[in-house]
Amino acid sequence: MNQQEATDFVIQQLGKHQQKNNIIQKLCESTSMNWGQAEKFIQQVEAQHGGIIAQKQSPMIAAIGTVTVIAGFAIAIGIIVVTLQGWIIFFLKMPVPYLGNIVYFLGGVAMIAGGLRGMWDTIVRMWNS
């Protein structure tokens, strides 16, 4: 395996979300690199080809982010509706009124923020590289 083939292999495998240790092992088996050299090579490929790797990863990240954002909206809106109807959700059996409602609402908001942040980071990586 020459330098270009190794680079293409690393880009392809990172784009498929493969574990770095597995990629390093395959590089060591098919090239004359030792473990440390293969680690440095992968870091170099990530730095030079981050945009291409992000493009390959983006469909999965977009799908996970979209599902997370939708679930977060469903939870947050559902809790608002339930709270407006007067239901009290207890959190960990604590007798604090509406504590559960607040916790689950904040969990939904956190899901929305996390999903959007993950998608935003991927978009930034694609455009900056």
TIFIZA-392597 format. One record per residue: residue in three letters; residue number from 1; y, x, z of N, C-alpha, C in turn. Coordinates in steps of 0.2 Angstrom, whole numbers, plus 5000, padded with zeros to 4 digits. Layout:
residues N
REC  aa   i  n.v  n.u  n.w ca.v ca.u ca.w  c.v  c.u  c.w
REC ALA NUM    Y    X    Z    Y    X    Z    Y    X    Z
...
//
This chain:
residues 129
REC  aa   i  n.v  n.u  n.w ca.v ca.u ca.w  c.v  c.u  c.w
REC MET   1 4994 5004 5000 5000 5000 5000 5006 5005 5000
REC ASN   2 5011 5004 4995 5017 5008 4995 5022 5004 4999
REC GLN   3 5028 5008 4999 5034 5005 5003 5036 4998 5001
REC GLN   4 5037 4997 4995 5039 4990 4993 5034 4985 4994
REC GLU   5 5027 4986 4993 5022 4982 4995 5022 4980 5002
REC ALA   6 5023 4985 5006 5023 4985 5014 5029 4980 5016
REC THR   7 5035 4982 5013 5041 4978 5014 5040 4970 5012
REC ASP   8 5037 4969 5006 5036 4962 5004 5031 4959 5009
REC PHE   9 5026 4962 5011 5021 4960 5016 5024 4958 5022
REC VAL  10 5028 4962 5025 5031 4960 5031 5036 4954 5031
REC ILE  11 5040 4954 5025 5044 4948 5024 5040 4942 5024
REC GLN  12 5035 4942 5020 5030 4936 5019 5027 4934 5026
REC GLN  13 5025 4939 5030 5022 4937 5036 5027 4935 5041
REC LEU  14 5032 4938 5042 5038 4935 5046 5040 4928 5044
REC GLY  15 5040 4927 5038 5042 4921 5035 5037 4915 5037
REC LYS  16 5031 4917 5038 5026 4913 5040 5025 4912 5048
REC HIS  17 5030 4915 5051 5030 4915 5059 5024 4918 5062
REC GLN  18 5021 4924 5058 5015 4927 5061 5018 4932 5067
REC GLN  19 5013 4933 5071 5014 4937 5077 5016 4944 5075
REC LYS  20 5021 4948 5078 5022 4955 5076 5016 4959 5077
REC ASN  21 5013 4958 5082 5007 4963 5084 5002 4962 5078
REC ASN  22 5001 4956 5076 4996 4956 5070 4998 4959 5064
REC ILE  23 5005 4958 5062 5007 4962 5056 5007 4969 5057
REC ILE  24 5009 4972 5063 5008 4979 5064 5001 4981 5063
REC GLN  25 4996 4978 5066 4989 4980 5065 4987 4980 5058
REC LYS  26 4989 4975 5054 4987 4975 5047 4991 4981 5043
REC LEU  27 4997 4982 5045 5001 4988 5042 4997 4995 5044
REC CYS  28 4995 4995 5050 4991 5002 5052 4985 5002 5048
REC GLU  29 4981 4997 5047 4975 4997 5044 4976 4998 5036
REC SER  30 4981 4996 5033 4982 4997 5026 4987 5002 5024
REC THR  31 4990 5006 5029 4994 5011 5027 4993 5017 5032
REC SER  32 4996 5022 5031 4995 5028 5035 5000 5028 5041
REC MET  33 5003 5022 5043 5007 5022 5048 5003 5021 5055
REC ASN  34 5006 5024 5060 5004 5023 5067 5007 5017 5070
REC TRP  35 5005 5015 5076 5008 5008 5079 5016 5009 5080
REC GLY  36 5018 5014 5082 5025 5015 5083 5029 5015 5077
REC GLN  37 5027 5018 5071 5030 5018 5065 5030 5011 5062
REC ALA  38 5025 5008 5063 5024 5001 5060 5029 4996 5064
REC GLU  39 5030 4997 5070 5035 4993 5074 5042 4995 5071
REC LYS  40 5044 5001 5071 5050 5003 5068 5051 5000 5061
REC PHE  41 5046 5001 5057 5047 4998 5050 5048 4991 5050
REC ILE  42 5045 4987 5054 5046 4980 5055 5053 4978 5057
REC GLN  43 5056 4982 5062 5062 4981 5064 5067 4983 5058
REC GLN  44 5066 4988 5055 5070 4990 5049 5070 4984 5044
REC VAL  45 5064 4981 5042 5064 4976 5037 5068 4970 5040
REC GLU  46 5067 4968 5046 5071 4963 5049 5078 4963 5048
REC ALA  47 5080 4970 5050 5088 4971 5049 5090 4970 5042
REC GLN  48 5086 4973 5037 5088 4973 5030 5087 4967 5027
REC HIS  49 5082 4963 5028 5081 4957 5025 5080 4951 5029
REC GLY  50 5085 4950 5034 5085 4945 5039 5086 4938 5035
REC GLY  51 5091 4938 5030 5092 4932 5026 5086 4929 5023
REC ILE  52 5082 4934 5020 5077 4931 5016 5071 4929 5021
REC ILE  53 5070 4932 5026 5066 4930 5031 5068 4923 5034
REC ALA  54 5074 4922 5035 5077 4916 5038 5076 4910 5033
REC GLN  55 5077 4912 5026 5076 4907 5021 5068 4904 5021
REC LYS  56 5064 4909 5022 5057 4907 5022 5055 4903 5029
REC GLN  57 5058 4905 5034 5057 4901 5040 5061 4895 5041
REC SER  58 5066 4894 5037 5070 4888 5038 5067 4881 5037
REC PRO  59 5062 4880 5033 5059 4873 5032 5056 4871 5039
REC MET  60 5052 4876 5042 5049 4874 5048 5054 4873 5054
REC ILE  61 5059 4877 5054 5064 4877 5059 5068 4871 5058
REC ALA  62 5070 4869 5052 5073 4863 5051 5069 4857 5053
REC ALA  63 5063 4857 5052 5059 4851 5053 5058 4850 5061
REC ILE  64 5057 4856 5065 5057 4856 5072 5064 4854 5075
REC GLY  65 5069 4856 5072 5076 4855 5075 5077 4847 5073
REC THR  66 5076 4845 5068 5077 4838 5066 5073 4833 5071
REC VAL  67 5067 4834 5072 5063 4830 5076 5066 4831 5083
REC THR  68 5068 4837 5086 5070 4837 5092 5077 4834 5093
REC VAL  69 5081 4834 5088 5088 4831 5088 5087 4823 5088
REC ILE  70 5082 4820 5084 5081 4813 5084 5078 4811 5091
REC ALA  71 5073 4815 5093 5070 4813 5100 5075 4813 5105
REC GLY  72 5080 4818 5105 5085 4818 5110 5090 4812 5110
REC PHE  73 5092 4810 5104 5096 4804 5103 5092 4798 5105
REC ALA  74 5086 4798 5104 5082 4792 5106 5082 4792 5114
REC ILE  75 5081 4797 5117 5080 4797 5124 5087 4796 5127
REC ALA  76 5092 4799 5125 5099 4798 5127 5101 4791 5127
REC ILE  77 5101 4788 5121 5103 4781 5119 5098 4776 5123
REC GLY  78 5092 4778 5123 5087 4773 5127 5089 4773 5135
REC ILE  79 5091 4779 5137 5093 4779 5144 5100 4775 5145
REC ILE  80 5104 4776 5141 5110 4772 5141 5109 4765 5141
REC VAL  81 5105 4762 5137 5103 4755 5136 5100 4753 5143
REC VAL  82 5095 4757 5145 5091 4755 5151 5096 4755 5157
REC THR  83 5100 4759 5158 5105 4760 5163 5110 4754 5163
REC LEU  84 5112 4752 5157 5117 4746 5156 5113 4740 5158
REC GLN  85 5107 4740 5157 5103 4734 5159 5102 4733 5167
REC GLY  86 5103 4739 5170 5103 4739 5177 5096 4742 5180
REC TRP  87 5092 4745 5176 5086 4748 5178 5088 4755 5181
REC ILE  88 5084 4756 5186 5085 4763 5190 5078 4766 5189
REC ILE  89 5079 4772 5186 5073 4777 5185 5073 4782 5191
REC PHE  90 5068 4782 5195 5068 4787 5200 5065 4794 5198
REC PHE  91 5069 4799 5200 5067 4806 5198 5063 4809 5204
REC LEU  92 5057 4811 5202 5053 4814 5208 5052 4810 5214
REC LYS  93 5052 4804 5213 5052 4799 5219 5057 4800 5224
REC MET  94 5063 4803 5222 5069 4803 5226 5072 4797 5226
REC PRO  95 5074 4794 5232 5078 4788 5232 5085 4788 5231
REC VAL  96 5087 4792 5226 5094 4793 5224 5095 4788 5218
REC PRO  97 5099 4783 5219 5100 4778 5213 5103 4782 5207
REC TYR  98 5100 4780 5202 5102 4782 5195 5101 4790 5194
REC LEU  99 5098 4794 5199 5097 4801 5198 5093 4802 5192
REC GLY 100 5087 4798 5191 5083 4799 5186 5086 4797 5179
REC ASN 101 5090 4792 5179 5094 4790 5173 5098 4796 5171
REC ILE 102 5101 4799 5175 5106 4805 5174 5102 4811 5171
REC VAL 103 5096 4812 5175 5092 4818 5173 5089 4817 5166
REC TYR 104 5087 4811 5164 5084 4810 5158 5089 4810 5152
REC PHE 105 5095 4807 5154 5100 4807 5149 5102 4815 5147
REC LEU 106 5103 4819 5153 5105 4826 5152 5099 4830 5148
REC GLY 107 5093 4828 5149 5088 4831 5145 5088 4829 5138
REC GLY 108 5090 4823 5136 5091 4821 5129 5097 4824 5126
REC VAL 109 5102 4825 5130 5108 4829 5127 5106 4836 5126
REC ALA 110 5102 4839 5131 5100 4846 5130 5095 4847 5124
REC MET 111 5091 4842 5122 5087 4842 5116 5091 4842 5110
REC ILE 112 5096 4838 5110 5101 4837 5104 5104 4844 5103
REC ALA 113 5107 4847 5109 5110 4853 5108 5106 4859 5106
REC GLY 114 5100 4859 5109 5095 4864 5107 5093 4864 5100
REC GLY 115 5091 4858 5097 5089 4857 5090 5095 4859 5086
REC LEU 116 5101 4857 5087 5107 4859 5083 5108 4866 5083
REC ARG 117 5107 4869 5089 5108 4877 5090 5103 4881 5086
REC GLY 118 5097 4879 5086 5092 4882 5082 5093 4882 5075
REC MET 119 5095 4876 5072 5096 4875 5065 5103 4879 5063
REC TRP 120 5108 4879 5068 5114 4883 5066 5113 4890 5066
REC ASP 121 5109 4893 5071 5107 4900 5070 5103 4902 5064
REC THR 122 5099 4898 5062 5095 4899 5055 5100 4899 5050
REC ILE 123 5105 4894 5049 5110 4894 5044 5114 4900 5044
REC VAL 124 5116 4902 5050 5121 4908 5050 5117 4914 5048
REC ARG 125 5110 4915 5050 5106 4921 5048 5106 4921 5040
REC MET 126 5105 4915 5037 5104 4915 5030 5110 4917 5026
REC TRP 127 5116 4915 5029 5122 4916 5025 5125 4923 5027
REC ASN 128 5123 4926 5032 5126 4932 5034 5122 4938 5031
REC SER 129 5116 4937 5029 5112 4942 5026 5112 4942 5018
//
